Each structure stands twice: as C-alpha cells, then as structure tokens.
Amino acid sequence: MYEMIIDVDQMREDLPAIRLGLAVARQQQAFVAGVHIVAQMPSVTAIPDALAILEAEEESARRRAPWWQELCHRANVEGSWEVFRGVYVPVLATRSRMADLLVCSSPAGHRDLPVGWDNVTRTLFAGGVPVLLAPDDYEVRGAPERVLVAWNGSGESTEAIRAALPLLREASEVHLLDGWHETLPGFGPPTLAVGEWLARQGVTVRQRRPFHPGEDAGVHLLREAEAMRADLLVMGAWGRSRISELVLGGTTHHVLSHAQLPLLLAH
C-alpha cells in the first residue's frame, strides 16, 4: 500500500500542505499519517518548567487525533495521527523512512532559518525519502494534473522521477526538460533514454524539450513551469553540496526560494 506522511507543523486544515497531501492520498488510495512533532532540544531536559510545558504541549497535540481523523474521513482516505517529542529533524527523518512520500510546507515562507538549513531540507538529507512541498500561499485544487519534470541524468533527478511515477501516471499533461549531455564513449556515463523509460512506466510525455543547465537554471525551470501552467515541478535536489549552493547560489536554492507551485524533490 502506498504510504504518505504529512508533516503537520501547524494544525490548520486550510494549510496547503495538508490539503495537497490529502488530495494526493485520495488519488493514490494511500494511507496517510499526520505527524506532529513537539520539538525538544537536549539542553532543556534539565529545566523542570520547560519539560512540563513540553509534556502539556504533547498531550494537547495527542487530543487532536479526532480532528485529523475527520479530515481523513472527508478526504475519503485511511490515516493515523502520530505525535512525537524530540529533536525535529532526526524524528521526522526516522519516521519518514517508513513512507513513500513526505509532504511538508515549503521552507521559503519560514524566516527563522534560511533555505537550506531549515527542517525540511535537513530531513531530506537525513532521511532520503522524497519530499512534496507546498507553498503556504498556494491554492490547492486537487492532486497535480500538469507536471513539469526536470532531468539531467543525475542520481538526484532520477530518484525524483521514480518517486513521482505514481503522480505522473495520473497527470493529464507531463512535460520533460531533458538536460542530459552526451559525452565521448568511454569517458562518461551511458546515454539514458528517459522518455522511453517513462513510456514503459505508463507515463505519456506530451512535450519534450532540450534543457541546458547553467547559472540561470533555476530561473529557467520556474519560467518553463509558469509557461505551461504547471501545478507540480519534479526535480533532483542539491546536486552539489548544500554549502556550495548556499554560498555560491544554485538551482535548488533558487527554486526553493522562489517557487510558487508545489515541488517534488529527491536527494
């Protein structure tokens, strides 16, 4: 059975991450766990008053189980409500390893941590599970229908496409930006026929364009997504080191910082 986790950081049923996650779960007939984490830093364990506050917050969160079950019932999906207390990233990364997809709010709207050092990005690195991100101001109309896939032959982009296959099979329109660069025989990896592979997986690519990644690759990806009115962009994340992208700039950092549509990322 396809399993999803929605990171319920804010308990608001109008939150795009929750609405998008439930819409995808309904489309995929998936089991969806709503996970709320009561963040606890090791330094507070010696402070009695702080521990009492965290225990009260945890108990309050557990009492929201009927709220989550009602959301699942309305979405016509099966789900569970799970509350954990601990260090945010290790807890979410560990739990997400038992899922096919993790759904979170996009980190771009959170000003407490810069993109790249936020909980979502660090979970993507720590857990390895693909992540579906929804901007906080995105208007969810249902599961994604028009999808733009960015592929450059990297392991990250290939994993992103593999993770997106269930959604791509249900999409009404899939466009592929093919950024693969052929090398001299024997001096690089073999050419991969991604279009033919997608066809064998039951995905019809309606439009395929060559893509030449460069310094403005992130700008180009978002421009292409806007031109086709995409409601999902599938891409690999952090193809080079996260520190390099933060210092020098990079495709993932630009897209995470500026995207106004959902993203499906894999690392």
Secondary structure as UniProt FT lines:
FT   STRAND          3..7
FT   TURN            13..14
FT   HELIX           16..28
FT   STRAND          31..39
FT   HELIX           42..46
FT   HELIX           48..62
FT   TURN            63..64
FT   HELIX           65..75
FT   STRAND          78..86
FT   HELIX           88..96
FT   TURN            97..98
FT   STRAND          101..105
FT   HELIX           107..109
FT   TURN            115..116
FT   HELIX           119..127
FT   STRAND          131..134
FT   TURN            136..137
FT   STRAND          146..151
FT   HELIX           155..170
FT   STRAND          173..178
FT   TURN            185..186
FT   HELIX           194..200
FT   TURN            201..202
FT   STRAND          207..210
FT   TURN            215..216
FT   HELIX           217..227
FT   TURN            228..229
FT   STRAND          232..236
FT   HELIX           242..248
FT   HELIX           251..258
FT   STRAND          263..266
//
